């Protein structure tokens, strides 16, 4: 792209500004305690919690990938975004306040208190690997690809520039810096997506489309529907509805309830009510991607179909920006893209430093001084960033879709973690022995799933293409097996201690009288009602 000096100036101002705000918000110049650095001093209001949750979830992979999938298969992938909404409401009603009430600092800490030290160790290892490979490594690779697309910048220099700026305020400022900057970045990434959508809709009359019916005639049949049968998938792409409804909850439990990178924002809430309402706010924001990230891909199919190579990763988004936006707004939208990238990387860096400092160093040496824990966290973030940079530079060597690789990783590791967590949370009889056996079985299943389904030289996946079991169904069946293993092992092993049983669900804390119309339960029901209404309208007009 030929980017004007005005747009470059806007991008530069944004990047410098976000770093300055991050360093200021983190209070790094005034000294920091471990509570302030890792949990923002438990001072985050629900607005910051919700916005930062959204920003840490929506990465460059989402924005660019959704535009591409919107172009090729319509709104199909929106089902992932909208099925996250019930998970987020569940997080706000049950899980986040439970963590807050029990003063949980990290998710692995909860697993140790509910089960034993071995479970904590397993969770630490997988949480750090997830942050390193998915949240940071893949995001940097996707970001560098975009930097090359927009600026012609070599992949190495693109990765280094993004890494340096993000690491600067994350390492210095801690969770407070990450949460505050993510709140700004959530506004940026939503604003940029809305701009592209509005300009795309405004351009439709220029190509002779003046009504919704005319628009439908220009897109593939069924492109607007998110609930697709096997026959529809064969024609328009996407994933069958039953596979998503079975498989997504497995990924959702792991991602929204046990991924430190995500949950850490709720752990830093200033009150239990903020821990509840924050995820509700995120759930409301998750309605937006269908309309402002996937719909632009459909608009690109109508407006620029002849100019887009369907196999070109990232091409749809860059052409939308180049063709639709005037000087000045291009800079804002590219800044929003960088915002999505930086927020995801910053969140993962902060969670990694927290895990190493709290779950490894403090666990091995409980008398470690507070300032040494903070220093350890900063060094950890720096080292993790270096490793992620190296990984990102070779991430594309194998080829294939970034999103498919991320989904494969999630489907491989989620079943055992989701089974142990959800059964351990709701079932007092779940034992530490069951957790260890289930984690071991899940690890074997996950390695087999990922290894057997990794694309060969012809791009063929054994489980998906030959056996006909897509990644969502792999996650579901892996979860079923892990649940059976957990239940059987629990029944054959000693009953957990009263202390362990106390760290399970208690209905008395959730079913008290409603206090006001802004009660978290009313908000949750209202958001679910809005989801059902919007989904029903889309399926009706599809």
C-alpha positions in Angstrom: 0.0 0.0 0.0 1.0 3.6 -0.6 0.3 5.1 2.9 0.3 8.9 3.1 2.5 10.8 5.5 -0.7 11.9 7.4 -1.6 8.3 8.0 2.0 7.4 9.1 1.9 10.4 11.5 -1.3 9.2 13.0 0.0 5.6 13.4 3.3 6.9 15.0 1.3 9.2 17.4 -0.8 6.3 18.5 2.1 3.9 19.1 4.0 6.5 21.1 0.9 7.5 23.0 -0.1 4.0 24.0 3.4 3.3 25.4 3.4 6.5 27.4 -0.1 5.8 28.8 0.9 2.3 29.7 4.0 3.3 31.6 2.1 6.1 33.4 -0.9 3.8 34.3 1.4 1.1 35.6 3.1 3.5 38.1 6.4 1.9 37.3 8.3 5.1 38.2 7.0 5.0 41.8 7.9 1.5 42.8 5.6 -1.5 42.6 4.4 -4.3 44.9 3.7 -7.8 43.6 0.0 -7.3 44.2 0.1 -4.1 42.2 2.2 -5.5 39.4 0.5 -8.8 38.9 -3.1 -8.0 39.9 -3.2 -4.2 39.4 -3.7 -3.9 43.2 -7.1 -5.4 42.7 -8.3 -2.0 41.5 -9.9 -2.7 38.1 -13.5 -1.5 37.6 -16.0 -3.5 35.6 -15.6 -1.3 32.5 -11.8 -1.8 32.4 -12.2 -5.5 33.1 -14.7 -6.0 30.3 -12.9 -3.9 27.7 -9.5 -5.4 28.4 -11.0 -8.9 28.3 -12.4 -8.1 24.9 -9.1 -6.6 23.6 -7.0 -9.5 24.9 -9.3 -11.9 23.1 -9.6 -10.1 19.8 -6.2 -10.3 18.1 -4.9 -9.4 14.7 -5.6 -13.0 13.8 -9.3 -12.4 14.4 -9.6 -9.1 12.5 -7.7 -10.2 9.4 -8.9 -13.8 9.6 -12.6 -12.8 10.0 -12.4 -10.6 6.9 -10.9 -13.5 5.0 -13.5 -16.0 6.3 -16.3 -13.5 5.6 -15.1 -13.3 2.0 -14.9 -17.1 1.5 -17.8 -18.5 3.7 -19.9 -15.6 4.9 -20.9 -15.2 8.6 -20.2 -18.9 9.5 -17.4 -18.2 11.9 -19.6 -15.8 13.8 -21.0 -18.8 15.7 -17.7 -18.9 17.6 -18.1 -15.3 18.8 -21.7 -15.7 19.8 -21.3 -19.0 21.6 -18.6 -17.2 23.7 -21.4 -15.0 25.1 -23.0 -17.8 27.3 -19.5 -18.7 28.5 -18.8 -15.1 29.5 -22.1 -14.8 31.3 -21.3 -18.0 33.1 -17.9 -16.6 34.0 -19.5 -13.5 35.4 -22.2 -15.3 37.4 -20.3 -18.3 38.8 -16.6 -18.5 38.1 -15.1 -14.9 38.4 -16.7 -14.1 41.8 -15.7 -17.5 43.0 -12.1 -16.8 42.2 -12.4 -13.3 43.7 -14.0 -14.5 46.9 -11.3 -17.1 47.5 -8.5 -14.6 46.7 -7.1 -16.7 43.8 -4.1 -15.0 42.3 -3.5 -17.5 39.5 -5.5 -20.4 38.0 -2.9 -23.0 38.7 -3.1 -21.9 42.4 -6.8 -22.9 42.4 -6.0 -26.3 40.9 -3.5 -26.9 43.8 -5.9 -25.9 46.4 -8.7 -28.0 44.9 -6.6 -31.0 44.0 -2.8 -31.0 44.6 0.6 -29.7 43.6 0.9 -32.0 40.6 -2.3 -30.4 39.1 -0.8 -27.0 39.6 2.4 -27.9 37.9 0.5 -29.3 34.9 -1.5 -26.1 34.6 1.5 -23.9 34.9 3.4 -25.7 32.1 0.4 -25.6 29.7 -0.6 -22.0 30.6 3.0 -20.8 29.8 3.1 -22.8 26.6 -0.3 -21.5 25.5 0.7 -17.9 26.2 4.0 -18.4 24.4 2.9 -20.3 21.3 -0.7 -19.0 20.7 -1.2 -15.7 22.4 2.3 -14.3 21.6 4.1 -16.3 18.9 1.2 -16.7 16.5 0.0 -13.2 17.0 3.5 -11.8 16.3 3.7 -13.9 13.1 0.3 -12.6 12.0 1.3 -9.1 12.9 4.5 -9.2 11.0 2.6 -10.5 8.0 0.3 -7.4 8.2 3.3 -5.1 8.7 4.8 -6.4 5.5 1.4 -6.1 3.7 0.8 -2.5 4.7 4.3 -1.1 5.0 6.5 -3.5 3.0 8.5 -4.0 6.2 10.6 -7.2 6.5 9.1 -9.8 8.8 12.1 -9.6 11.2 11.9 -5.9 11.6 8.1 -6.0 11.9 8.3 -8.5 14.7 11.1 -6.6 16.5 9.2 -3.3 16.3 5.9 -4.6 17.6 7.7 -6.6 20.3 9.8 -3.7 21.6 6.9 -1.3 21.9 4.5 -3.9 23.5 7.2 -5.2 25.9 8.2 -1.7 27.0 5.0 -0.8 28.8 4.0 -4.3 29.7 7.3 -5.1 31.5 7.5 -1.7 33.2 3.8 -1.3 34.1 2.4 -4.7 34.9 -1.3 -5.7 34.8 -2.6 -2.1 35.4 -0.7 -0.9 32.3 -2.0 -3.8 30.3 -5.6 -3.3 31.4 -5.7 0.4 30.9 -4.1 0.3 27.4 -6.3 -2.6 26.4 -9.4 -0.5 27.3 -8.1 2.2 24.9 -7.3 -0.5 22.3 -10.7 -2.1 22.5 -12.2 1.3 21.5 -9.6 1.6 18.6 -10.2 -1.9 17.2 -14.0 -1.6 17.4 -13.8 1.9 15.9 -11.6 0.8 13.0 -13.9 -2.2 12.2 -17.0 0.0 12.3 -15.4 2.5 9.9 -14.7 -0.2 7.3 -18.2 -1.6 7.6 -19.9 1.8 7.2 -17.7 2.8 4.2 -18.3 -0.6 2.7 -22.1 -0.3 3.0 -22.0 3.2 1.6 -20.2 2.0 -1.5 -22.8 -0.6 -2.4 -25.0 1.8 -4.4 -22.0 2.6 -6.5 -22.1 -1.0 -7.8 -25.8 -1.0 -8.4 -27.0 -2.5 -5.0 -29.8 -0.4 -3.5 -31.6 -3.0 -1.4 -31.0 -6.0 0.9 -32.5 -8.4 -1.6 -30.1 -7.2 -4.3 -27.2 -7.7 -1.9 -28.4 -11.3 -1.2 -28.4 -12.1 -4.9 -24.7 -11.1 -5.1 -23.4 -13.4 -2.3 -23.3 -17.2 -2.1 -26.6 -18.8 -1.0 -26.6 -19.3 2.8 -23.7 -17.0 3.4 -25.6 -15.0 6.1 -26.5 -18.1 8.1 -24.4 -19.3 11.0 -26.3 -22.5 11.6 -25.2 -24.8 8.8 -25.9 -28.4 8.0 -23.4 -30.8 6.4 -25.0 -30.2 3.0 -24.7 -26.4 3.4 -21.1 -26.7 4.6 -20.2 -28.6 1.5 -21.5 -25.8 -0.7 -20.5 -22.6 1.2 -17.9 -23.7 3.8 -18.0 -23.3 7.6 -18.6 -25.9 10.3 -21.8 -27.9 10.9 -23.9 -26.4 13.7 -24.0 -29.6 15.9 -20.2 -29.8 15.8 -19.8 -26.2 17.1 -22.5 -26.7 19.8 -20.8 -29.8 21.1 -17.2 -28.7 20.7 -17.2 -25.0 21.5 -18.2 -25.4 25.2 -15.1 -27.7 25.6 -12.9 -24.9 24.2 -14.9 -22.3 26.0 -14.4 -23.8 29.5 -10.7 -24.0 29.0 -10.3 -20.6 27.4 -12.7 -18.4 29.4 -12.5 -20.1 32.8 -8.9 -21.5 33.1 -6.6 -19.5 30.7 -4.6 -17.2 32.9 -4.1 -14.7 30.0 -7.9 -14.2 29.9 -9.0 -14.6 33.5 -6.3 -12.4 35.0 -8.4 -9.3 34.3 -11.2 -10.6 36.5 -8.7 -11.6 39.2 -7.6 -7.9 39.4 -11.2 -6.6 39.9 -11.7 -4.1 42.8 -14.9 -5.8 44.0 -16.9 -9.0 43.5 -19.5 -7.0 41.6 -16.9 -5.7 39.2 -15.7 -9.3 38.8 -19.2 -10.2 37.8 -20.2 -7.3 35.6 -16.9 -7.1 33.7 -17.4 -10.4 31.8 -21.0 -9.4 31.2 -19.7 -6.2 29.4 -17.3 -8.4 27.4 -20.3 -10.6 26.4 -22.2 -7.6 25.1 -19.1 -6.5 23.1 -18.8 -10.0 21.6 -22.0 -9.3 19.6 -20.1 -6.8 17.5 -17.6 -9.0 15.5 -20.3 -10.6 13.4 -21.4 -7.2 12.1 -18.1 -5.3 12.0 -15.5 -8.0 11.3 -17.2 -10.8 9.3 -19.7 -8.6 7.4 -16.9 -6.6 5.8 -15.6 -9.8 4.3 -19.0 -10.3 2.7 -18.9 -6.7 1.5 -15.5 -7.4 -0.1 -16.9 -10.4 -1.9 -19.5 -8.1 -3.5 -17.4 -5.1 -4.1 -13.9 -6.4 -4.9 -14.3 -10.1 -5.8 -12.3 -9.7 -9.0 -9.3 -8.1 -7.2 -8.9 -10.7 -4.3 -7.1 -13.9 -4.6 -9.2 -16.3 -2.4 -6.0 -18.1 -1.2 -4.3 -14.8 -0.2 -4.0 -14.7 3.6 -4.8 -11.2 4.8 -5.4 -9.8 1.4 -9.1 -9.2 1.9 -8.6 -6.8 4.9 -5.8 -4.9 3.2 -7.9 -4.3 0.1 -10.8 -3.2 2.2 -8.6 -0.6 3.9 -7.0 0.6 0.6 -10.2 0.8 -1.4 -12.7 2.1 1.1 -11.0 4.6 3.4 -9.8 8.2 2.8 -6.5 9.6 3.9 -6.4 10.0 7.7 -8.9 7.2 8.4 -6.4 4.7 6.9 -4.0 5.6 9.7 -6.7 5.2 12.3 -7.7 1.7 11.1 -4.1 0.5 10.8 -3.6 1.8 14.3 -6.6 -0.2 15.4 -5.1 -3.3 13.8 -1.9 -2.7 15.7 -4.0 -2.2 18.9 -5.5 -5.7 18.5 -2.0 -7.2 18.1 -0.4 -5.3 21.0 -3.2 -6.0 23.4 -3.1 -9.8 22.8 0.7 -9.9 23.2 0.7 -7.7 26.3 -1.9 -9.8 28.0 0.1 -13.0 27.4 3.3 -11.4 28.5 1.8 -10.3 31.8 0.2 -13.6 32.5 3.5 -15.5 31.8 5.4 -13.3 34.3 2.6 -13.8 36.9 2.7 -17.6 36.5 6.5 -17.8 36.8 6.7 -15.5 39.8 3.7 -16.7 41.8 3.4 -20.4 40.7 7.1 -21.3 40.4 9.4 -18.9 42.3 7.1 -18.1 45.3 6.0 -21.7 45.5 9.6 -23.0 45.6 10.8 -20.1 47.8 7.9 -18.8 49.9 10.1 -16.2 51.6 11.1 -14.5 48.4 11.0 -10.7 48.9 8.2 -8.8 47.2 10.5 -6.7 45.1 12.3 -9.8 43.9 9.0 -11.3 42.7 8.4 -8.2 40.7 11.9 -8.3 39.2 11.4 -12.0 38.3 8.2 -11.1 36.6 9.9 -8.4 34.5 12.8 -10.7 33.5 10.3 -13.5 32.7 8.3 -11.2 30.4 11.5 -10.2 28.6 12.7 -13.8 28.1 9.3 -15.0 27.0 9.2 -12.3 24.4 12.6 -13.3 23.0 11.5 -16.9 22.7 8.2 -15.9 21.1 10.1 -13.7 18.6 12.1 -16.7 17.5 9.0 -18.9 17.2 7.1 -16.3 15.2 9.9 -16.1 12.7 9.5 -19.8 11.8 5.7 -20.1 12.5 4.9 -19.9 8.8 7.5 -22.4 7.6 5.1 -25.3 7.4 2.4 -23.2 5.7 -1.4 -23.6 6.1 -3.9 -21.4 7.9 -2.9 -19.7 11.1 -6.4 -20.0 12.5 -6.6 -23.7 11.7 -3.3 -24.2 13.6 -4.6 -22.3 16.6 -7.8 -24.3 16.6 -5.9 -27.5 16.4 -3.8 -26.6 19.4 -6.9 -25.6 21.4 -8.7 -28.8 20.5 -5.7 -30.8 21.6 -5.2 -29.3 25.0 -8.7 -28.3 26.1 -10.5 -31.6 26.7 -8.6 -32.7 29.9 -8.4 -29.2 31.4 -12.1 -28.6 30.8 -13.1 -31.9 32.2 -11.0 -31.6 35.4 -12.1 -28.0 36.0 -15.8 -28.3 35.4 -16.2 -31.6 37.3 -13.9 -30.5 40.1 -15.9 -27.3 40.4 -19.4 -28.8 40.5 -18.7 -32.2 42.0 -17.3 -32.5 45.6 -16.4 -36.1 45.1 -13.8 -35.3 42.4 -10.3 -36.4 43.7 -6.7 -35.3 43.2 -5.9 -38.8 41.9 -8.6 -38.4 39.2 -7.2 -35.0 38.2 -3.7 -36.5 37.7 -4.9 -39.5 35.7 -7.2 -37.4 33.6 -4.4 -34.9 32.8 -2.2 -37.8 31.8 -4.8 -39.4 29.6 -5.7 -36.0 28.1 -2.1 -35.3 27.3 -1.8 -38.6 25.3 -5.0 -37.9 23.5 -4.0 -34.4 22.7 -0.6 -35.4 21.3 -2.2 -38.0 19.1 -4.9 -35.6 17.9 -2.4 -32.9 17.1 0.2 -35.2 15.6 -2.1 -37.3 13.4 -4.1 -34.3 12.2 -1.1 -32.1 11.3 -1.3 -31.4 7.5 1.1 -33.5 5.4 2.9 -32.3 2.3 -0.3 -32.5 0.4 -2.2 -30.5 3.1 -4.3 -33.6 4.1 -5.2 -34.1 7.7 -5.7 -37.8 8.7 -8.4 -37.3 11.4 -10.2 -34.4 9.7 -10.0 -35.4 6.0 -9.6 -39.2 6.1 -11.6 -40.1 9.1 -14.1 -37.2 8.8 -13.8 -36.0 12.4 -13.3 -32.2 12.4 -11.5 -30.4 15.2 -14.6 -29.4 17.1 -15.8 -33.1 17.2 -12.3 -34.1 18.2 -12.5 -31.7 21.2 -15.9 -33.1 22.1 -15.0 -36.8 22.0 -11.7 -36.1 23.9 -13.8 -34.3 26.6 -16.2 -37.2 26.9 -13.3 -39.7 27.4 -11.7 -37.4 29.9 -14.9 -37.0 31.9 -15.4 -40.8 32.0 -11.8 -41.2 33.3 -12.3 -38.5 35.9 -15.5 -39.9 37.3 -14.4 -43.5 37.4 -11.0 -42.7 39.0 -12.7 -40.4 41.6 -15.1 -43.2 42.6 -12.2 -45.6 43.0 -10.1 -43.2 45.2 -10.4 -41.7 48.7 -12.9 -38.9 49.3 -11.3 -35.4 49.1 -10.7 -33.5 52.3 -13.2 -31.0 53.6 -10.9 -28.2 52.6 -10.8 -29.4 49.1 -14.6 -29.9 49.0 -15.1 -26.4 50.2 -13.5 -25.1 46.9 -16.5 -26.2 44.9 -19.8 -24.6 43.8 -22.2 -23.5 46.5 -25.6 -22.5 45.3 -26.4 -20.4 48.4 -24.0 -17.6 47.2 -25.8 -17.1 43.9 -29.5 -17.4 44.5 -30.3 -14.6 46.9 -33.0 -12.0 46.2 -32.7 -9.5 43.4 -31.6 -6.1 44.6 -32.0 -3.9 41.5 -32.6 -3.8 37.8 -28.8 -3.7 37.4 -28.3 -7.0 39.2 -25.8 -9.2 37.4 -28.4 -11.9 36.8 -30.8 -9.5 35.1 -28.0 -8.2 33.0 -27.0 -11.7 32.0 -30.5 -12.7 31.0 -30.9 -9.4 29.1 -27.7 -10.1 27.1 -28.8 -13.7 26.4 -32.2 -12.4 25.2 -30.5 -9.9 22.9 -28.3 -12.7 21.5 -31.3 -14.9 20.8 -33.2 -12.0 19.2 -30.3 -11.0 16.9 -29.5 -14.6 16.0 -33.1 -15.3 15.2 -33.4 -12.3 12.9 -30.2 -13.2 11.0 -31.3 -16.8 10.5 -34.7 -15.6 9.4 -33.4 -13.3 6.7 -30.6 -15.6 5.7 
